[in-house]
Amino acid sequence: MKEQSPIGPARISVELWIFFAIVAFTGLATGMSDSVISNFFKDAYDVTAVQRGFLEFPRELPGVLCFLIIAIAAPMGDVRLAILAQVLAAIGAVVLGLFTPAFGIMAVFIFVHSLGQHMYMPLQDGIGLSIIGKQDVGKRMGQYSGIRTAFAMLASVLIFFGFRFGFFSFSTPLKMPFIIGAVGFVCVIILYMVLLKKYKVQGQPRKKQFQIIIRKKYILYYALAVLVGVHRQIMIVYGPWVLIEILSRGADTLAFLSIIGSFIGIFMLPMIGRLADRYGPKIILFSEGILFIFVYIAFGIYSNGFLTGRMALMGFPVMVVYGLYIFERLTMQMGIARTMYLKTIAIDAADITPTLSTGLSMDHVVSIVCAYLGGLVWFNFGPQYVFYIAAGISIFNVIVALLIKGPMIAPMTVKN
């Protein structure tokens, strides 16, 4: 890709507008296909907590393989790889939407769908950073995170009304959330083709050879990636499972809570981006770790209270858990600080996409292990211990944030 001219406060390039549209359709497609996956497993296959943990293996294994695939396919370039990723995601969504295959076949297409999505995760940030250029990095990342959240909220609105009024169901042959998601993935493919053909956008510079980036300088970034793997399983699997398994809430309830979380995120994420520009990512990463500790302890207390009968399955206790779930939805969108931290320490711009994909793979190795162990802990000891263990691990988030060089709050200059 040609060097971008600086994007100042008053100017957004055509390429960036197209990228914002890509982010919008990605948010819609992912929201339609991923936000209801736990309800899909429960309604269509009636899985147990242990089976739910097992199903994270085909969902998270692509995250482990992602760095290897991206390293091998480096000659394709970021944008062509992004197109391939969206094709895989669309194929998986179409099969899940049109059929209800046997459990094992379903797991295969969950893998295909997830492979596309996981390949795309580091590519999107790498492509975004290459288009944004050198100015207002946090601001622009906050903007596209806000856009993604807004369209994830739109997906939640569709899911809420669809399930509440009977238009959507996982007990019928046609599963519309996945079909709508597949249409969104196809729109992303078309827009990337426009960026590639008309505007010659390639993404971050890449070496035209097999490339895996492991540098001592990036060790704290990798530590954060591993810790994200723990939080990912709690946020995606066991937080929602409290509502689905213990409180017997359906897809419409989870969608409504996601709407609230997304609405807050539309305004909160750009603000976080601006704060990261002004003060650096350290304070955000530190605050995130502290919040995780308290949220997981609260989740543990309330899930145990529901099961023992000390807390009512309605009223204030349920409202508290709803609030915790909304917070979890918000934290899933807060990768801005980690990506900005990597940009500030990157030795070479060509390191960014491979390092993001390597970190993603580390994240998912931990995710697979935590998913399986979490299911066993839930079944044998109780859900509260899943959350108490996660709270203990969150202490390491705080420690890693403190180890990042520089004061907690200081004006930040992003390294070009």
N, C-alpha and C positions, 0 to 999 in steps of 0.2 A: 504493500500500500504506500502511496505517496505520502510524504510528510504533511500532516494537517496544519493549517494555519491556526494560531491560537484562537480559542473560542472564548470570547469575553462575555461579560454579563449580558450584553444586548444582542448577541449573535449566536444562533444555533444553525449549524450547517445542515444541508439537505440530508447528508448521510446520517447525521445524528437524529433528525426527525424520523427517518426510515427505521433507524435502530430503536427509537422509542416505540414505533408501531410494532416492531418485532417483539419487544419486551411486553407490550400490551397483549398481543395474541398468545405469547408464551404463558403469561399469567393466567389468561382465560383457559387455555388448554390444560395447563397443569392443575388449575383449580378444579376443573370439571372431572379430571381423571384421578387425581391423587387425594383430594380432600375427603372423598367418600370411600376410600379403599377399605378401611376397616369395616364400614357398614356393608360393603360388597362381600367381604369374606364372611361376615356374620349371617347376612340375609340369604346369600346364594349358596353358601357351603356350610353354615352353622359351625364354624371353627371354635375350638376351645382356646384358652389363653396360651397353652403350650403350642398348639398348632399355629396360632397367630405369631408366636415367636419364631417358629420354624419357617413360616412364609417370608420372614425378613431375609432369609438366606438368598432366594432367587431375586428378591428386590434389592438387596445391598451388595451382592457379589459383583454386579457391574461396576459399582464404585471402586472395588478393589482392582478390577481389571482395567479401569478407565485410563490410568496413567500409562500402562503398557500399550494400550491401543493407540492413544494419542501420540506416544513416543514413536511407535512403529510407523504410523500414518502421517508423520510430520511433513513429508513432501506434498501432501494434499493441500496444506494450508488450513488455517483456522476456519474460514468461511465454508469451504467444501466439506470439511469434517462436520461443521454445524448442520449443514444440509443433510448429510448422511444420518446424523443423530436424530434429526426430526423425522426422517423417513422411518427409522426403526420405532420411534415413539408412536408414530401414526399407525404402523402395522399392528403393534401390540394393542392399541386402543380399539382399532376396528374389530379385531378378533374377540376381545373381551366384550365389545358392545353388541356384536351380532350373534354370539354363541355363548353357551354355558358348558364348556367342555369338562371332561373328567378332571378331577383334582390335579393330577400330574400334568396334564396338557395345559391346564390353566396356569400352573406354576411356570411352565416353559414360556408362555406368552407374557406373563408378568415379568420374566427375565428380559425378554426382547424389548418390551415397553420401557423397562427400567434402564436397560443398557443405553437406549437412545437418550433418555433424560440425564443419566449420569455423565455420559460423554459430553453433553451440552453444558453442564454446570460450569466447568472451568473455561470453556470456550466463550461463553457469553461474556464473562468478565474480561477476558483477554481481548475480545473484539471490541467491547465497550471502551476499554482503556485506550485502545489504538485510535478509536474515532474521537474520543473526548480530547485527546492531546495533552497539553501540559498545564493548562489553567483550570481552576475551579473543579478539580478532580472530585473532591468530596461532594460539592454541590451537584454536579452532574450525576454522580452515582446515586446520590440521595433522590434526585429527580426520577431516574429510571427505576429505582426501587419503589418509589411512591406510585409510579405508573403501573408497575407489575402488581403491586398490592391492590390498586384500584380495580384492576381487571380480575384479580383473584376474588375481590369482593363481588364483582358482577357475577362470577361463576357461583359464588355462594348464594347470591340472590336467586339465580336460576334453579339451583339445587333445592333451596328452601321452598320456593313456590311449587317446583316440580314434584317434590315428595309430599308436601303438605296437601296438595290438591289432586294427587294421584296420577300426574302426567308421567312421572318417573317411578320406576320400581326395579329392584334387582331380582324379583321373582318372576319377571316376564322374559320372553325370549330376546326382546330388543331392549338394550340398556342404554338409554339416551345420553346420560352423562358422558360415557365413553365415546359415543358417536360425535357429540358436539366437540369433545376434546380433540378427536382426530381431525375434524375440520379446522380447528385452530392451528394444529401442527402443520397442516397443508398450507395455510396462509403464511406461516413463518417461512416455510420452504420457498414460496414464491418471492417473498420480500428479500430473503438472502440472495436469491438468484439475481434480483435487481441490483443489490449492492455489489455483487461480484462482477456482473456483466457490464453494467452502466457506469458504476462509480469506482470499479477496480479495487474495492476494499478487500484486503487479504487477512486482516487481523494483526496480532503481534508478530514481529519478525521471528522466524523460526529457522533453525539449522536444517538443511535438507538431508538429514540423516537420523538414524536412531538416536534419541536423546532423552535421557532421564537425568533430572537435575537434583543432586543431593549436595548441599553445601552446609558447612558448619555455621555459616552466618545466618542461615534460615532455621536454626534449630528451634527457636521459640515459636516461629510460625508453625512448624510441624507439631510442636507440643499443643498449640491451640487447635490444630486440625484433629489431633487424637481426642482431645477433650470434647470437641464438637461431636465426634462420633458417639460419645456417651449421651450427650444431650439430645441428639437427633432421635435416638430410640425412645427416650422418655417422651419427647414432644410428639413424635409421629405415632408411636405404638401405645405406650402405657398410660399417658395422659388421657387420650381419647377413650381408652379401654375402661377407665373408671366410669365415664359417662355411659358407655355402651353396655358393659357387662354388669356393673354394680347398680347404676341408676336407670338402666333400660331405656336410654334415650336413643332416638332414631336419627336418621341422616338429616332431617329437617332441623332438629335442635342444634346439631353440630354445625350445620350450615349457617343458622342464624347467629350463633356465637362467632363464627368466622367472619360474618358480615360486619359485626361490631369491631372485631379485631382489625380487619382490613380497613375500615373507615378511620380508625385511630391511626393506623399505620400510614395512610395516605399523607397525613400531616406530620406524623412523628418522624418518619424515615428521612425526608428531606432535611428536617431540623438536625437529625443526628449527623447527616452528611456535612452540613454547615459547621456543626460543632467539631467534627473531625478535621475539617479544613483549618479551623481556627486554633484548636488546642491539641490536635494530634489524637491518634486512636487509643493511647494508653488509658486515659480516664474512662473511655467508653467500655473498653475490655474489662477494666477493674470493676466498674459499676455493674456490668452484666454478670460477672462472677458472684458478686455479693447478692444480687437479686435472685440468682439461681438457687443459692443456699436456702433463702427464706421460702421461696416458692415450693421447692421440693419437700421441705419439712412440713409445710402446710398441706400439701397434697397427701403426704403420708398420714398425718393426723386425721384428716377428713375421710380418707378412704377407709381407714381402720374404724373410725366412728360410724360410718354407714354400715359396715359389715357386722359390727358388734351390737348395733341398735342404739348406741348412745346418741347418735345424731339422726334427726328425721330425714327421710328421703324427699323432703320438700322444704320450702321456705328458705330461711337465711343460710343454712349450711350448703344447700344446693347452689344458691346464688354465689357463695364464696368460691365453690369449685368451678362454676361458670367463669368467674373472674380469673381464676388461675389458668383455665384453658385458653382464655383470650390472651393472657400474657404469653403463653406458649406459642400461640399463632404469631404474635409480634416478634418474638425472639428468632423465629425461623427466617425472618427477613433481615436480620441484623448482621449479615456477613460483611457489611460495608467496612467496618473497622478492621477486620482481619485482612481484607483485600488491600486497603489503604496502607496498613502496616507493611505488608509485603512490598508494595510499590516504593515505600520510603527506604527499604533496606536492599532492594534488588540491585545486584551488581551490574546487570545488563537487562535491558528491556526484553531480550529474547528468553530470559529466565522465567518470565512471569507465568505464561500459560503452562509450561511443563511443571513449574513448582506448584501452581494451583491444582493441577491434575494429580501430582504426587501427594500433596496434602489431602486431596479428596480421597485417594486410595487408602491412605493411613486412617483417615476418618472412618472409612467403611469397613476396614478390617476390625476395628473396635466395635463398630455398629453390629456386625454379624455376631460377634461373641456376646455382646451385651443383650442382643435380642433373644438369643437362646437362653443365656443364664437368667435374664430377667423373667422369662416365662417360667423357668423352674423355680425361681425364688417366689414369684407370685403364687404358683400352685402349691408349693410345699410349706411356705412360711407366711404368706400373706402379702397383698399389694403394698402395704405401708413400707415394707423393708426394701422394695425396689426404689422407692423415692428417698428413703433415708440414706441408702448407699449412694444414690445420685447426689444428694446434698453433700455428703462427705467428699465425693470426687470434685464437686464444684469448688472446694477450697483450693484445689490446684489451679483453677482458672484465675483466682485472685493472686496466687503466688507467681504465676507466669506473667500476669500483667505488671506486677511489681518489678519483675526482672527486666522488663523492657527498658532500654536506656532512656534517660531523660527524666525531667520532673513530671509529676502527675498531671499538672496543668501548665502548659507553656505554649506560646505561639509556635505554629508548625509550618515548616517549609517542606513541600513534597519534593522528593528527589526525582529529577527528570531522567 
